[in-house]
Amino acid sequence: MTQESKPNAPGPLAGMRVLDLGLLVQGPQAAQLLGDLGAEVVKIELPGLGDQARWIPISPEDRRAPYFVACNRGKRSVTLDLRMDPGREAFLRIVDGADVVISNFVPGTMEQWGLGDDVLWERNPRLVVGAASSFGPAGPDAGRKGADLAGQAAGGLIRSTGSGPEDASPVGATLADHIGSQNLANGVLAALLARERTGRGQRVEVSLLGGQIYAQASEFTYTFLTGRDLPPPAGGHPLIPMIYGIVPTKDGHIALVGVPDPQRRAFFELVGRPELARDPRFDRLLFTDDDRRALFALLAEAFRERTTEEWGAILREAGIRYAPVRDRSEVARDEGAFANGYLQRVDHPEWGEITMIGSPIRLSETPTAPGAIAPELGQHTEEVLLEAGFEWEEIAALRETGAI
């Protein structure tokens, strides 16, 4: 069955509650993915301030915050000051009915607040505690603060993306944060599965640094085996010395995603350069670095003769793997992205119709159901506290102390 055939079926994590203490991307996006899979996600934020992502707006004039809107859709927001005894005690009462707690603080922060694992497990032995950091929980950098840029830099990614050693620029997306969030969500899911066998929760730890190293496993292994760093990518990938890379077109660029040996002669004829098949430098599957550069210079001359759309139609008809090099505005018009649920149009109560990121996961029997709207700060505080058994008088007392 397809996902569309069961639109009202509960998600695989239906009935589970996730408490999201995270900031910015790594923690909140992991919690959001669990929400896409059916869990109820309650976001715990500091009163009067909230997640730092709320304070990174589009511009001084447009106060909408892309980081917050993107990583917190479908959650409920509760304000609690966990540094105060009343806030800490209120949080522990909410923990009693939770399945997962997620945070991405500097290691040791929860312990400083009196909310270490032992305290949480004393209240709820089945609780899964997911903790993300910048550099990992051990080693000389464990106590250092960081963010996505620190993960890309310390993990070796930045040096692999430019044209040479003098060119140092990060990837234009919060990639280290995103990879960390996926690792955290995967670890939490594994811990929930293990809990079904053992009856007990456990701690899950990931980091920006660890995620970047794991994401470059093949490239690091090359270095370990050879003792050398890989050369600059030069428009492709240094581990794939084939017809695999980017070439310019008349109006943009197109990616040639590998041309298998049986297709190579036909490919050269297709692009109007049949003589390349008779060149001994190119009559092979794998090229030397110099020969690859020479080949792509010749291919660039050929591909500049037509537009990206024209080349796409030609390559598609021939069954050759390719992709247009698009910017985000172009991706936002991709019919396939909407058809697969990767993008979705929603009606926002304040902004009208907007496009939101959907879920990258499709499940046939227990479909994902991405939330649409990110909550206002503290929007659901009273609602969640009442569900946790608080009386109105207790809520009023918490408000008087500044704990909510």
URHU-V266048 format. One record per backbone hydrogen bond with DSSP energy under -1.0 kcal/mol. NH is the residue of the N-H (numbers start at 1). CO is the residue of the C=O. E is the energy in kcal/mol with one decimal. If there is no record, write none. Layout:
BEGIN
nh=NH co=CO e=E
nh=NH co=CO e=E
END
This chain:
BEGIN
nh=6 co=3 e=-1.3
nh=9 co=6 e=-1.4
nh=13 co=37 e=-3.1
nh=14 co=11 e=-1.8
nh=16 co=13 e=-2.1
nh=18 co=40 e=-3.3
nh=19 co=100 e=-3.0
nh=20 co=42 e=-3.0
nh=21 co=102 e=-3.2
nh=29 co=25 e=-3.1
nh=31 co=27 e=-2.2
nh=32 co=28 e=-2.4
nh=33 co=29 e=-2.1
nh=34 co=30 e=-1.7
nh=35 co=31 e=-1.9
nh=36 co=32 e=-2.4
nh=37 co=33 e=-1.4
nh=38 co=35 e=-1.9
nh=39 co=34 e=-2.2
nh=40 co=16 e=-3.1
nh=42 co=18 e=-3.1
nh=43 co=76 e=-4.1
nh=44 co=20 e=-2.6
nh=45 co=78 e=-2.9
nh=49 co=46 e=-1.7
nh=50 co=46 e=-2.1
nh=54 co=51 e=-2.0
nh=55 co=52 e=-2.0
nh=56 co=53 e=-1.3
nh=58 co=64 e=-2.1
nh=59 co=62 e=-2.1
nh=69 co=65 e=-2.8
nh=70 co=66 e=-2.6
nh=71 co=67 e=-1.5
nh=74 co=373 e=-2.4
nh=75 co=72 e=-1.4
nh=76 co=41 e=-2.2
nh=78 co=43 e=-3.3
nh=80 co=45 e=-2.5
nh=81 co=403 e=-2.5
nh=84 co=81 e=-1.5
nh=88 co=84 e=-2.9
nh=89 co=85 e=-2.7
nh=90 co=86 e=-2.1
nh=91 co=87 e=-2.3
nh=92 co=88 e=-2.2
nh=93 co=89 e=-1.5
nh=94 co=90 e=-1.5
nh=95 co=91 e=-2.4
nh=96 co=92 e=-1.2
nh=97 co=94 e=-1.3
nh=98 co=95 e=-2.0
nh=99 co=17 e=-2.8
nh=100 co=17 e=-1.8
nh=101 co=128 e=-2.5
nh=102 co=19 e=-2.9
nh=103 co=130 e=-2.1
nh=109 co=106 e=-2.0
nh=112 co=108 e=-2.0
nh=113 co=109 e=-1.4
nh=114 co=111 e=-1.7
nh=115 co=110 e=-3.0
nh=120 co=116 e=-2.1
nh=121 co=117 e=-3.2
nh=122 co=118 e=-1.6
nh=123 co=119 e=-1.1
nh=124 co=120 e=-2.3
nh=127 co=124 e=-2.0
nh=128 co=99 e=-2.5
nh=129 co=202 e=-2.2
nh=130 co=101 e=-3.3
nh=131 co=204 e=-3.6
nh=132 co=103 e=-2.5
nh=133 co=206 e=-1.5
nh=142 co=139 e=-1.5
nh=144 co=141 e=-1.9
nh=151 co=147 e=-1.6
nh=152 co=148 e=-2.3
nh=153 co=149 e=-2.4
nh=154 co=150 e=-2.8
nh=155 co=151 e=-1.9
nh=156 co=153 e=-1.2
nh=157 co=152 e=-1.2
nh=158 co=152 e=-1.6
nh=160 co=157 e=-1.7
nh=161 co=158 e=-1.4
nh=167 co=164 e=-1.8
nh=173 co=171 e=-1.3
nh=175 co=173 e=-2.6
nh=178 co=174 e=-2.3
nh=179 co=175 e=-2.8
nh=180 co=176 e=-2.3
nh=181 co=177 e=-2.3
nh=182 co=178 e=-2.2
nh=183 co=179 e=-2.3
nh=184 co=180 e=-2.3
nh=185 co=181 e=-2.5
nh=186 co=182 e=-2.5
nh=187 co=183 e=-2.5
nh=188 co=184 e=-2.5
nh=189 co=185 e=-2.4
nh=190 co=186 e=-2.2
nh=191 co=187 e=-2.3
nh=192 co=188 e=-2.5
nh=193 co=189 e=-2.0
nh=194 co=190 e=-2.5
nh=195 co=191 e=-2.0
nh=196 co=192 e=-1.0
nh=197 co=194 e=-1.2
nh=198 co=194 e=-2.4
nh=199 co=195 e=-2.6
nh=201 co=125 e=-3.0
nh=204 co=129 e=-3.2
nh=206 co=131 e=-1.9
nh=208 co=133 e=-1.7
nh=209 co=134 e=-2.3
nh=211 co=207 e=-2.0
nh=212 co=208 e=-2.1
nh=213 co=209 e=-2.2
nh=214 co=210 e=-2.3
nh=215 co=211 e=-2.2
nh=217 co=214 e=-1.4
nh=220 co=216 e=-2.9
nh=221 co=217 e=-2.1
nh=222 co=218 e=-1.8
nh=223 co=219 e=-1.6
nh=224 co=220 e=-2.6
nh=225 co=221 e=-2.5
nh=226 co=222 e=-2.2
nh=227 co=223 e=-2.8
nh=236 co=233 e=-1.7
nh=240 co=237 e=-2.1
nh=242 co=240 e=-2.1
nh=244 co=242 e=-2.1
nh=245 co=256 e=-1.9
nh=246 co=235 e=-1.9
nh=247 co=254 e=-2.4
nh=249 co=252 e=-2.9
nh=250 co=306 e=-3.2
nh=254 co=247 e=-2.4
nh=255 co=323 e=-3.3
nh=256 co=245 e=-3.3
nh=257 co=321 e=-1.5
nh=258 co=243 e=-1.4
nh=263 co=260 e=-1.4
nh=264 co=261 e=-1.1
nh=267 co=263 e=-2.5
nh=268 co=264 e=-2.4
nh=269 co=265 e=-1.9
nh=270 co=266 e=-2.4
nh=271 co=267 e=-1.9
nh=272 co=269 e=-1.4
nh=273 co=268 e=-2.9
nh=276 co=273 e=-1.7
nh=277 co=274 e=-1.3
nh=278 co=275 e=-1.2
nh=279 co=276 e=-1.0
nh=282 co=279 e=-1.8
nh=284 co=282 e=-1.7
nh=287 co=241 e=-2.9
nh=292 co=288 e=-2.6
nh=293 co=289 e=-2.2
nh=294 co=290 e=-2.2
nh=295 co=291 e=-2.6
nh=296 co=292 e=-2.5
nh=297 co=293 e=-1.7
nh=298 co=294 e=-1.7
nh=299 co=295 e=-2.7
nh=300 co=296 e=-2.1
nh=301 co=297 e=-1.3
nh=302 co=298 e=-1.5
nh=303 co=299 e=-2.9
nh=304 co=300 e=-1.6
nh=305 co=302 e=-1.5
nh=306 co=303 e=-1.2
nh=311 co=307 e=-2.5
nh=312 co=308 e=-2.4
nh=313 co=309 e=-2.0
nh=314 co=310 e=-1.9
nh=315 co=311 e=-2.9
nh=316 co=312 e=-2.5
nh=317 co=313 e=-2.0
nh=318 co=314 e=-1.6
nh=319 co=316 e=-1.1
nh=320 co=315 e=-2.4
nh=323 co=255 e=-1.4
nh=325 co=253 e=-1.9
nh=331 co=327 e=-2.1
nh=332 co=328 e=-2.1
nh=333 co=330 e=-1.4
nh=334 co=331 e=-2.1
nh=338 co=334 e=-1.3
nh=339 co=335 e=-2.7
nh=340 co=336 e=-2.1
nh=341 co=338 e=-1.1
nh=342 co=337 e=-1.6
nh=343 co=337 e=-1.8
nh=344 co=356 e=-2.5
nh=346 co=354 e=-2.8
nh=348 co=352 e=-3.0
nh=352 co=348 e=-1.7
nh=354 co=346 e=-2.7
nh=356 co=344 e=-3.2
nh=358 co=342 e=-3.0
nh=369 co=36 e=-2.1
nh=379 co=376 e=-2.1
nh=380 co=77 e=-2.7
nh=381 co=378 e=-1.4
nh=384 co=380 e=-2.6
nh=385 co=381 e=-2.3
nh=386 co=382 e=-2.4
nh=387 co=383 e=-1.7
nh=388 co=384 e=-1.6
nh=389 co=386 e=-1.6
nh=390 co=385 e=-2.3
nh=395 co=391 e=-2.0
nh=396 co=392 e=-2.5
nh=397 co=393 e=-1.9
nh=398 co=394 e=-2.2
nh=399 co=395 e=-2.1
nh=400 co=396 e=-1.9
nh=401 co=397 e=-1.5
nh=403 co=398 e=-1.7
END
